[in-house]
Amino acid sequence: MRYPMTALAAFAGLLTLSTLPSLAAAMPQATEPGVLAVTSDQAAPADATKKAEPAAPQATAKAPEGQAKPADKPADKPADKPAAKPNPNALTKSAYGGGFRLTSENNRFSLRIMGAAQFRYTFMTFDDEVNGNSEDYSNFFMRRARIWLDGHAYSPKFTYSLHLQVEPQQAVNLHDAWINYAFKPMLQLGLGRNKVSYGLEFLNSGFGNNMIDRSVMSGETDITSGGGLSKFPGGGTENLGTSGEDANTGFAVGGMNLFRSQGIQLSGRNGSTGRVFEYQLGVWQGRNSKGTSNPGTDHLYTARVGFYPNGFINWLFAGDTSDTQTLQTGFLASVYRDTRPKKTNASGAAVPLYDGKDMGVNLAAMVRYRGFSTDVEWSQEQYELEDRTLVGENEFDRAGFRVQAGYFVKPKLVEIVGRYAQLQRIKDPSIAAARNSGLGFAKVRNSAGVFQDAVEKNIREYTVGANYYLSGAAHQHKVFVDYSYLTREFEGFVSGSNLAGSVPDQGDHRFRTMLQLKF
């Protein structure tokens, strides 16, 4: 494995930043109930100043000789104007806690402003036995730069959240825009744009991970777009991305998550302690949909439930940063179904209008205890193309699995982590499945030294790393370092209409370090 001087210099620079002071821990959200009616500001009372009464008449008698005359009695001073009553809705209470917070005196309105950035360096050596992967990768970039505004309006029951994406490699984008009203803890209605409630890893906050990023199961590899000649996994297949889909068939070639969409959702949770149950039921525009119109009349439907036998585990965050003293476990199950109209086949040729039907299931478990944490997740999806012009297979299964663990060798400060993950973009792959789905073929060097088409079998990730949480500030700001071995296995070389021969595994090495700041 080759590490240039730029890699070592970047790592030393990031460790120097580890002396930055930590920010204060997050403050709890206000819970005082309020009313949903809007009241106008109270006007100041009318001018209550009274005119002064005339001074009493002076005595007409002359003062005795030798005595000074008494001074005239001064007139009464006008009364002061009463002060205007304060506006009870004014955001007069300010504090810092997980962001800059402003709250009205009556707690009917609140606003929190947060910002965060991740500065990352990645060095990767590619396996040049795969066509196109001849150039290694050394890259400084800002993985995420975000701004959040959230709070409540008119009542703590009516909450809102805005999430802006501002990193340089992306256009400024309103990533999330969500409003939610809690009729009861177990009956809440939300709508807008948000992450689709499905699975576990992708619902972890990008700033709440105890690894540098999510696993290959969710399509996170660093090397999917932008500069450079080599792309992971390369060779001619579709790139592995967080939310990649084939442009023609809609088949998911990226990670096993539903990314973001516009929609409406019912949700609820019965508390935070003891036996906790939660659920989310959603109707969404579609998988990884933007703000454009829906091309058909069908939608993406999701259901997700969670059970926590001895206290809620906040799945936004990975790792046991709280040094939990009582064993906590959580179990999650998710399902989805989606149908979308398509009009082209994998080659891009126009065909009679048909539907692409997508469905999946996800199971996950979490453990937190005295600095130890582990997340285990399994997912499977089925995609069917109802294209009658297809020759060969038209139904494709995908599957993914990961296990991720961490342990604080120094509570709340130093954590070691490890992860294994795998992704089968097509289970039991065949030539027809790789061609008809749009995934395509990789070109791998054969025994004769010639690049030949090969069918992908699976992608695997092995990662170890260490984290330093600056001054014990949990996920607010920290320094990461990790090493990954990324490998891809192949089902066989394409030989006519058959798979033949043994294809050597692809092996790529990745070194990363990152500084995260959140304020």
N, C-alpha and C positions, 0 to 999 in steps of 0.2 A: 504494500500500500504506500502511495507517495503523498506526502504532506508538504507543500511548498512553504517558504518562509512567510508568505502572506497569511497562511492558516495560523501559524504560531503567533505571529504579531497580533492578529485579530483576537486570538484567545487571551493573550496577555493584556490587551487593552480592555477587554470586557471584565476581566478579573479585577483590574484597577478600579473599575466603577463600583465594585462591591462594597466600597466604603461609604456609598451614598446612604444618608439617613433614611429610616423608614417613616412612612406616613402613619397617621392614627388609624386604629381599627375602625371597621364600619359601625355606624350607629344603627340601632333597630328602627324600622319603619314605624311611624306613628300609627296608633290603632284606635284613637278616640273616634267614636262614631260621629257622623255629621248628617246634615240634611242636603237634599239634592236641589232645593229651590234656590234661585238666584235672588239676592236682595240688593237693592240699589244703595249706593253710598249715602250715609246720612248727611244732610245739609247742615251747615253751621247755623246756630240760632240767630234770629234777628238782632240788630244793634239794641242793646238794653241800657245804653248810657242815658242817665237822667241829667237835666240841666241843674246847676247848683242854685239853691235858694239864695235870694238877695241877703246881703249882710244886714244885721240889726242896725237901726238908726243910732247915730251917735248922740250922746247926752248933750244937752244944750248948756248945762251949767259949766261955768268956767272953773278950771282947776285953781286951787289956792295958789297965792304967790309963792314962788320958790319951788314949786313942784312942776315936773315935766308933764306935759299932756300925755294921756294914755294913747298908745298906738292904735291905729285902726284895726279892727278884727278882720283877719283875712277871710276871704270867701272859701266855702267848701270846695275841695278838689273833685273833678269829675270822676265817676266810678270807672274802674278798669273793665274792658270788654272781656266776657268769659271766653276761655279757650275753646276752639272747635273740638268736637269729639273726634277721637282718632278713628280711622277707617279700619274696622276689624278684619278686613280681607287683605290688608297690606302685608307684603312679605317682609316682616320686620325682624324675625328671628333667624339668625344665621349661625352656621356651625360647619365644621369639616368632619366628615366621617364616611369613608368610602366614596368621597366626592364632596363637592361644595353644595351645601344644603341651605335653602331658603324656605321658611314656613311662616304662614300667617298666624296671628295671635289666637284666632279661633280654630286653627288647624283645619280649615276648610280647603286650603290650597297649599301645595308644596312643590318645590322644584329642586332636583338634584342634577348637577352638571359634572360629568366625568370625562376623562380623557385617558388614552393608553397608547403605547407603542411597543413594538417588538423589533429589535435590531438583531439580525441574524447573519451568521457566516456559515456557508456550506461548502465543503470540498468533497467531490465524488469522483471515484475512478470507475469507469465503465468497462464492461467485458467487451473487448473488440471482436470477439467471435460472433457478435450480433451485428448485422449490417447497420451502419449509421452511428453506432456507438463507439466511434474512434476518438472522440475528443473528450478529455476529462473536464470537470466542471469545478470552477472556483468562483464563488459568488458572494458579494456583500449585498444585502437588500433589507428593506423594511417589510417584514412579513405582514404585519398588521399595524395600522394607525387608525384609531377609532375615536369618535365622540358620542357620548350618550346624554340624553336629556330624559329624565323620568320623574314621576311624582304622582300627585293626585289633584283632582279639581272638584270643588263643591263638596266633596266628601272623601274620606279615606277609602271608601268602598269603590270609588270611581278612579281607576289608575290609568296612566298612559306611559308610553315608552317610545322614544325615537332613537335610532341607532344609525350613525353616519359612518360610511367607509371612506377613508381619505388617503389610503396608502398610495405612493407614487405610481405603482404599476397598474392601478385601477382608476377608472373614472370616479369622480366624487359621486357617491351613490347612497340613497336612502335604503340601507340594508333591511331595516325593520321599522315598522310604524304600527303600533298596537295599542288598542284601548281595551279596558276590561272593567266590568262591573260585577261586584260580588254581592249577589242577593243574600246568599248565605255562604259559609265556608265550603259547603259541599255543592253549591250551585252558583257558578260564575260563568258569565258570558263574555267572550272576547272576540274581536274582529280586527282585520287589517292585514298587514304583511308580517310574517314571522317565520321562524324555523318550524317545519312541519313536525308535530309531536309523534316521533317514531324512533324506537331504539334508545340507545344510551350514549355512545361515544360522540356522535355528532351533536347531541344536545349539551354535552359538556361545553362550557364557555371556552372559546379560543384563548382566553386569558385565565382560565381556571384549570388548566391541565397540569399534571405533574410530569409530563413528557414535553419535549420541545414542540411536538405537534401530534395530531392524531395518526392512527396507523394506516397501513395500506388497505385494511378492510374498509376504511372510509375514504380511500383514494388520496391520502396525503403523502407526497413524496418529495416536494420542493421543485422537481424538475418536470414541469408539464407544459410550460409556455415561456415566452420571452426570448432573451438572447441565448446563444450557444447552439451548437449543431446537434448534440446528443439529447435525446428525450427518453424518459423512463416510461415503459421498459424498452422502447425502441424496436428496430427491426422491421417495421412495416405494419404492425398491429396498431389499433387506436391507442393513443396515449392514455395512461391511467390518471384521471383527474378526480377532484372532489365530487363533482356532479356531472361528469361527462356522459353524453349520449350520442349515438350515431345520428348524424344529421338527417339521414334518409329514413331509417326504420324506427328511430326513437329508442332502440335497444340500449340499455344502460351499460356503458363500457367503463364507467368510473367506479367510485366507491359505493358501498351499500348503504346509502342514506337518501332521503327524499329532498334534502336541501331546504329551500325556502319557497313560499308561495303566498298568494292572497287567499283569505278564507275566513271562516267563522268557526268557533270552537266552544263547546261546553266543557267545563272542568271543575274539579273540586278536590279538597283534601280535608280530612276530619281533625287535623291538629298537627302537633309536632312531637308529642311525647306518647309513651305507651304504644299500643297497637295503632298504626297509622295506615290508612287506605287512601289512595288517590286515583284519579282517572282523567283522561282527556278524550273527547270525541270531536272529530273535526271533519268539515267539508271544505276542500281546497280546490283552487283552480287547476292544479296539476303538479306533477313532479318537476321541481326546478323551474317553475314558471316565473316569468317576469310580469311587468305591468300591462302586457298586451291583452287583447280580447281572447276569450276562450274559443278555440276553433270548432268546437262542437257543443253538444248539450250534456255530455257526461262530465263527471268530476272525480277528483281523488278523495276517497273516504278513508279515514284512519280511526283507530281505537287503540288506546294505550292505558294500562292499569299498573299500579304499583302497590306492593304490600311490604310494610316495615314492622316486624314483630316487636321491636324494642326501641322505637324512636326513628323519626324521619331522617334520612340521609339526603342532603341537598345534592342532587345529581348534576347541578351546574358545575360542581368542582370535584376534581379527582384528588386522591391523597388524603391522609389523615393529618391535616395541618392543625387541627384542634387538640391533638393528642388525646383522643377519646378514651376515657377510663372504663367505660362499660361497653361490652361487645355489641356492635350494631351490624345488622344485616338488612339487605333490601333485595326484592325480587320484582322484576319488571317483565311484562309481556306486551307486544305490539303487533298489530296486523294492519294491512292496507290493501286497497283495490283501486285500480285506475284504468280508464279506457280512453284512448285518443284516436281520432281519425288520421290516417296516413294515405299518401297518394303516390309515393315512390318506393322502389325496392332498394336493396343495399347498394346497387350500382348507380343509383340516381335516376334510373329510367322511370318514366311515368307509367303507372298501372291503374286499373280501376280502383276507386276509393275503397279502402278497407280499414278495419280497426286493429289497433295494437292493444292487447289486454295484458295488464301487469298486476301482479299481486305478490304479497310477501308476508313473512312472519319473522319476528325477532324476539329472542329471550335473553335476559341479562340478569346478573346477580352482582351485589356489592358487599364488601366487608370492610369495617373500620374498627381498629382496636389498638390502643396504646402506640400510636405512630405507624402501625402497619395498615396497609390498604391493598385491596385487590379488586379488580373489575373483570368479570368474565362475560363474554357476549357471543352469541351465535345468531346467524341470520341466513334466511334462504328466500329466494325470489323465483318467480316463474313468469316468463314473457312469451306471449303467443301472438304471432302475426297471422291474421286471417286473410292473407294474400293468396288467392287461388292460383296465381301465376307462378308461385314458387315451385321449384323442383327439389325434392328432398325435405329435410326437416324444417318445421315452422314453429317449433316450441323449444324454448331454451331455458334451462334452469341455471341459477347462479347461487353461490354459497360463500359465506365468510365466517371467520372465527377469530377471536383474540382473547388473550389473557394478559393482564397488565398488573404489576405489583410494585409497591414502594414501601420503604421502611426508613424512618427517621433515626439515624444513628446518633444524632443530637437533636432532641425534641424541638420542633418548630424552626430549626435552622438548617440542618444538613440532612439530605435525603438521598438514598440510592434507589434506583429504579431499574426495571427490566420489563421487556415485553416480547411476546411472540404473537404474530398475526399472520393470517393467510387469506387469500382471496381466490376463488375459482370464478373467473368471469364467464365461463361456460363449464358446467359440470358434464362429465363424460363427453368431452368434445369430439367432434368429427369434422371432416372437411366441409360437408354441407352446412353444418351449424356455424362454423367460423365464417363461411362465405355469406349465408343468408341473413345472419344476424347483423352483419356489418362490422364485426370485430376484426376480421381480416387475418392475415398470416404474417408470421415473423420470418425473416430471412436469416438463417443461421449457417455458419460455415460447416460443411460436411467433411468427411474423412479425406476427400480429394482436394480440399481447400477451396471449394466453390460454395458460394452462398445459395442455399436452397430453401424453399418455402417449408415452414414447420408450423404445426398447430400447437397453440399454447395450452398448457394443462393447468398450472396454478402459479401464483405469485406468493412468496413468503418473506417475512421480515423477522429479523432477530436484532433486538436493540438493548443496549445497556447504557446507563447514564448516571449522572449525579447532579443534584440541584443545591444551590445555596440561596436560602430565603433571607434577603437582606434584613438584618436586625429582627428576624422573626415576624415579618409583616405579612405572613401567609402568602396569598397569590398577588398581593399588591405589587411588589417588585422583587425580582430574583434573577439569578444567573444560572443557566443550564449548560451542560455539555453532554454529548452522547455520541455513540458509535453504532452504526447499523450495517448488517450484512443483508443485502436484498438479493433474493435469488428467484429465478423463474425456471420451472420445469416444463418440458414439452411432451406431447403425446406421441409425436413421431414426425418424420419427414413426409411431405406430400409426394407421392409417387403415382402419377396417373389419378385413378379414383380411389387409391388406397393409401393408408399410412404405413410406412415401412422404415426400418432402421432405428437406431438409438441416437437421440439428439443430446449432445452435451448440455448440462445445465448452464444457465446464464448466472453469473455471480458479480454483483456490483457492491462496492464499499462506500459508505457515506460517513463523514465526520461533520458534526455541527456544534456550534456554540451560539448562545443567544442571551441577550439582556432584555428583560421585560420591566417596563415602568408603567404604573397605573396610578392616577391621581384624581 
